[in-house]
Amino acid sequence: MGAAHYIVLEKEIAGLDTMIDGKSLSRHMESLDAAARQLGVRPLSEFFSMPPDELAEFMDGAEDVELPPLQQFSAQDGLVTVRALLPQPEAQPAIQDLKACERILQAAAEHGVGWHFQIDV
């Protein structure tokens, strides 16, 4: 099995399929983030956010911890990173996931819809 990153849009866009496999993205996140830093763009992992109630489920026994609020990011900011990574050798193992991210984020940018990554484990 394994973890999978997926895009959650701030609101639904009619007719847009937001499904991506996300497993190769998760497997290669460290090398993708390193490549993004070298390119001077925001690393993909920095677009991760989760609703506090869902995050609390993962942090069993951490009731005294103040959890950060859900963050939404600009689709355009995500596109800058994804498009910078697409031609890079480090991106090739996750190329299908990155192309799916580009497709979804392009539609989100056109509709002014925010987004964030979540992880399915």
C-alpha positions as CSV (number, residue, x, y, z in Angstrom):
1,M,0.0,0.0,0.0
2,G,1.7,3.2,1.1
3,A,0.9,6.8,1.5
4,A,-0.5,9.0,-1.3
5,H,-0.6,12.7,-1.7
6,Y,-3.8,14.1,-3.1
7,I,-5.2,17.6,-3.9
8,V,-8.2,19.0,-2.0
9,L,-9.8,22.0,-3.6
10,E,-11.4,24.7,-1.5
11,K,-14.6,24.2,-3.5
12,E,-15.7,21.8,-6.2
13,I,-15.2,22.7,-9.8
14,A,-18.0,21.3,-12.0
15,G,-16.8,18.6,-14.3
16,L,-13.2,18.5,-12.9
17,D,-11.9,15.1,-12.0
18,T,-9.5,15.6,-9.1
19,M,-8.4,12.0,-8.7
20,I,-4.7,11.3,-8.8
21,D,-2.9,8.2,-7.7
22,G,-0.4,10.2,-5.6
23,K,1.7,7.3,-4.4
24,S,4.7,8.1,-6.5
25,L,4.4,11.7,-5.4
26,S,4.6,10.6,-1.8
27,R,7.4,8.1,-2.4
28,H,9.6,10.8,-4.1
29,M,8.5,13.9,-2.1
30,E,12.0,14.3,-0.6
31,S,13.8,14.4,-3.9
32,L,11.1,16.6,-5.4
33,D,11.4,19.0,-2.5
34,A,15.2,19.1,-2.9
35,A,14.9,19.8,-6.6
36,A,12.3,22.5,-5.9
37,R,14.7,24.2,-3.5
38,Q,17.5,24.1,-6.1
39,L,15.2,25.7,-8.6
40,G,14.2,28.4,-6.2
41,V,10.5,27.4,-6.0
42,R,8.4,26.4,-3.0
43,P,8.7,22.7,-2.2
44,L,5.6,20.6,-2.7
45,S,5.5,19.4,0.9
46,E,4.9,23.0,2.0
47,F,1.5,22.9,0.3
48,F,0.3,20.3,2.9
49,S,-2.5,21.1,5.3
50,M,-5.3,19.3,7.1
51,P,-8.4,20.3,9.0
52,P,-7.5,20.3,12.7
53,D,-10.2,17.7,13.6
54,E,-8.7,15.3,11.0
55,L,-5.2,16.0,12.2
56,A,-6.2,15.3,15.8
57,E,-7.2,11.8,14.8
58,F,-3.6,11.1,13.7
59,M,-2.2,12.7,16.8
60,D,-3.9,10.3,19.3
61,G,-3.1,11.3,22.8
62,A,-2.0,14.9,22.0
63,E,-5.1,16.7,23.3
64,D,-3.0,19.6,24.8
65,V,-1.4,20.4,21.5
66,E,-2.7,23.5,19.6
67,L,-3.3,22.4,16.0
68,P,-2.8,24.8,13.1
69,P,-5.8,25.9,11.1
70,L,-6.5,24.5,7.6
71,Q,-4.5,26.5,5.0
72,Q,-5.5,27.0,1.4
73,F,-2.9,27.9,-1.1
74,S,-3.0,29.7,-4.4
75,A,-3.3,27.3,-7.4
76,Q,-1.0,29.6,-9.3
77,D,1.7,29.1,-6.6
78,G,1.3,25.4,-6.9
79,L,1.6,25.6,-10.7
80,V,4.9,27.5,-10.4
81,T,6.4,24.6,-8.5
82,V,4.8,21.8,-10.5
83,R,5.8,23.3,-13.9
84,A,9.4,24.0,-12.6
85,L,9.7,20.3,-11.6
86,L,8.1,18.6,-14.7
87,P,11.2,18.8,-16.9
88,Q,13.6,17.8,-14.1
89,P,15.2,14.3,-13.9
90,E,14.1,14.0,-10.3
91,A,10.5,14.4,-11.4
92,Q,10.4,11.5,-13.8
93,P,9.5,8.7,-11.3
94,A,6.4,10.9,-10.3
95,I,5.7,12.4,-13.7
96,Q,2.1,11.1,-14.0
97,D,1.2,12.4,-10.6
98,L,2.8,15.8,-11.4
99,K,1.0,16.0,-14.7
100,A,-2.3,15.3,-12.9
101,C,-1.5,18.0,-10.4
102,E,-0.8,20.4,-13.2
103,R,-4.2,19.7,-14.8
104,I,-6.1,20.1,-11.5
105,L,-4.2,23.2,-10.5
106,Q,-4.6,24.8,-13.9
107,A,-8.4,24.4,-13.6
108,A,-8.3,25.7,-10.0
109,A,-6.3,28.8,-11.1
110,E,-8.8,29.5,-13.9
111,H,-11.6,29.4,-11.4
112,G,-9.8,31.2,-8.6
113,V,-10.1,28.2,-6.3
114,G,-7.6,27.5,-3.5
115,W,-6.2,24.1,-2.7
116,H,-3.9,22.1,-0.4
117,F,-2.3,18.6,-0.3
118,Q,-3.5,16.0,2.1
119,I,-2.1,12.5,2.6
120,D,-4.0,9.3,2.5
121,V,-2.2,6.6,4.6
